[in-house]
């Protein structure tokens, strides 16, 4: 039997598209970036809203660029374990009219010292899935931002935010273990990880901590679940931020 073609080879040729038939409301940087996509194609967003030119197709990768931090918008996953994971997730996707939808699957724990490209590889994996045509709803957040976002405050439904992250078909949890810990943060991390563990939801996790330190930093319950639910990817080398090639 022929082996399935690896999706990452088609990263330059995104398959999934979404059609914009009217101008997005001007609510922030996302709308501005979408309008910039139309402008680069020679289409006036205001005229498009009036229905004068034909609708423009915007690829899933272009839409993802409105959410991915600028530094990682051209990220490519090239580590063999990470590209193999993306292939597995894409093959296991549920069929649908717009392409396969993400399904249950394994998670990745990408570990290594600061500056070895962990976040770059993680966003590259997300972009690889989009290029494969996977209908992908995803969330990405650093651990420090997670704690800030879910800290109780008046007028904000933090439980709803937690459930949004816990139930997302794909979650990138960046810099796990980097933020200051407490009983509250340990319980919060446990609830998030445990939900994704029980429902086998694919999760990309990056951490600077060596494997031996994860248990003391995150607690036994979280470390035990991570050990079972994730495949480990270890990145090494110098800090690329300090040793840029010339």
N, C-alpha and C positions, 0 to 999 in steps of 0.2 A: 504494500500500500504506500502511495506517495505521502511524504511528510507534508503537513500543512505549511503553507508559505508564511514566513514570519512577518508580522504586521509592521515591524519597525522599518522595513525596507521601503514602505510606502508613506513614510512620514511626510515627505514633500508633497504628497498627493492626497489631501484629505477627502474622504468620501461623503461624510455626513454633512448635509447643508440645512440651513433654516432660511426661510424666505421672509424678508422684511417688505411689507406692503404699505407701511406708513411710517412717518418719522417717529422715533421714540421720543417720549416726553423728556424735556431737558431737566433731569432730576439729579445729575451729578456726572462724575467722570466716565461712568459706563456708557451713558447716552452719548457723551462727547466722542468717545472712541468709536462707537458704532457709526456715528455720522462721519467720522474721519475715514472709516473703511469705504463708505459710499463715495465720499469726495475723491479718494484716491482712484476710484473706478470711473471718475468723470460724471458722477450723478449728483445733482443738487438735492440734498435731503429735503429741503422745503418743497421743491418741485415734485419729488417722489411722493410726499404726503398728499399733494394735490392730485396725484394719479396721472401726471403727464407722461413720465417715462415708464417702461416696463419695470416690474418688481425686480429687485436685485437679490441674488442668492449669496448668502454669507455663510462660509464654511464653519463647522463646529470649532475648528482650531482658531479661527478669527474671533468667534464669540468667546472662546476661552481666554483669549488674549485680553479681553476686557476685565478679567478677574485675576489673572496670574500676575504677580509682581513683575515690574518691567525687567528686572535683572534675569528673570527665568522664562521670558516669553519665547525664547528660541532654544530652550533647554532640550537636549537629546539624551535619552537614556542609552548608554552603551555598555554598561556592566552586564555580563552574560546572565547572571542570576536575575537581574531586574528585567531584562528584556524577555527572559524565559517566563517570568511571572506574568508580564503583560500579555504574552501569547496565550498563556493558560487561561487568564481571565477573559480574554476576547473569545476564545473557543467555547468557553462554558456559558456565554451570554444567552439569555432567553431570546428567541426569535420575535421579531416585531415588524410592523410595516416600514419603519424608518431605519431598520438595522437591528442588530442584536442588542438587548438590554443587559446591563451588568447583573450577575447572579451571585449566589453564594460562592465563596472561594477562599483561598489562603490569603494571609497577610504577610507583609514584609517588615522586618525590623532592620533598618539601615544604620549601622553604628560605625563610629570612627572619630578620630580627633577633629578639632575645629578646622574648617577650611579644606576638607578632603572631598567636597562635592556632594554631600548627602542630600541637601535640599534640591540641588540641581538635578540629581538623578531621580528624585521623587517627582518633581514637576515634569521631567522628561517622560516618566512612566505614564503620567496622566495624559500628556500630549500624544504618546504612542497609542493609547487606547482610543482617543478621539480620532486619530488618523486611520485606525482600523475600521471606523464606522460604528463603534459602540455608542449606543444612546446612553450617555453618561451624565448622571446628576452627582455632583461631588462637592465636598466642602474641604477647606484647608485652613488650618489655624495653628499658631504656635502655642506651646503650653502656657507661656506667660500671658498671651492674649486670651487664652481660654479662661484662665483664672480671673482676669480683669472683666471679661464679658459676663461671667456667671456669678460675680460677686453680688450678693443681695443688695438691692437698692430700691427705694420707693418708686412705684410706677413702672417697674420693668419686670417682665415675666421671665425670670432666669430659667425656670423649669422648662418652658417651651423652647428656649435656646438650647438647653442641654439635650432635649429629645430630638431636635433638628439635627444636631451633630451625631447623636448616638444612632439614629435611624438612616442617616445618609447612605446611599448605596456604596459610595466610596468616600473615605475620609483620609486626609493627610494630616497627621498630628506631628508637628515639627518641634524639634528640640525637647523631647520628653526628658524630664528630670533636670532641666536647666534652671527652672524657676524655684524659688524658695518654697519649701514644703511645710505643711502643717497638717493637723488632723483633718481640717476642712478640705484642703487640696488633695490629700490622700483619698478621702472618701469620694470626692468629685471624680478623680481619675479612675477610681475603682468602678463607679457606676457607668462611666463612659466605656471603659474597656470591657467590663463584664457584659454589657448589652451587645457589643459587637462580637464578643467571644461566643455568647450563647446563640446568636443568630447567624454566625459565620459570615459576617459582612467584611469584605476586603478592606484592609486598613494599611496605609503606608505610615510607618513610624520612623522618625529619625532621632538619634540620641548621640551625645558626645560621651556618654558614660560607658566604661568597659562593662562587659557582661557581669563580672563579679560584683559591680557596685549597684546594679539595677535594683536588687532586692532591698538593700538598705535604704536606697533613695525613694523607692516607690511603694514599699511594703510587700509582704509575702503574697497577699491575694492578687495584686496586680502582676507581680513578677511571675507567679505560677501560671497565670492565664497567658501572658505574653510568650512564655516558654513553649506552650502547646499550640497557640494559634498562629505563630509567626515563623517564617523562614528567616534565618540570620544572614545578613550581608555585611561583611566587614570591609570598610574602605580605609586605606592607609596612605601614607605619603606626607609631604610637607604641606603647610598651610598655603593653599593656592592664592589666597588674598594677599599674602606677604611675598610670594615668590611668583609673580606674574611673568609669563614668558615675554621676551622682547622681540 
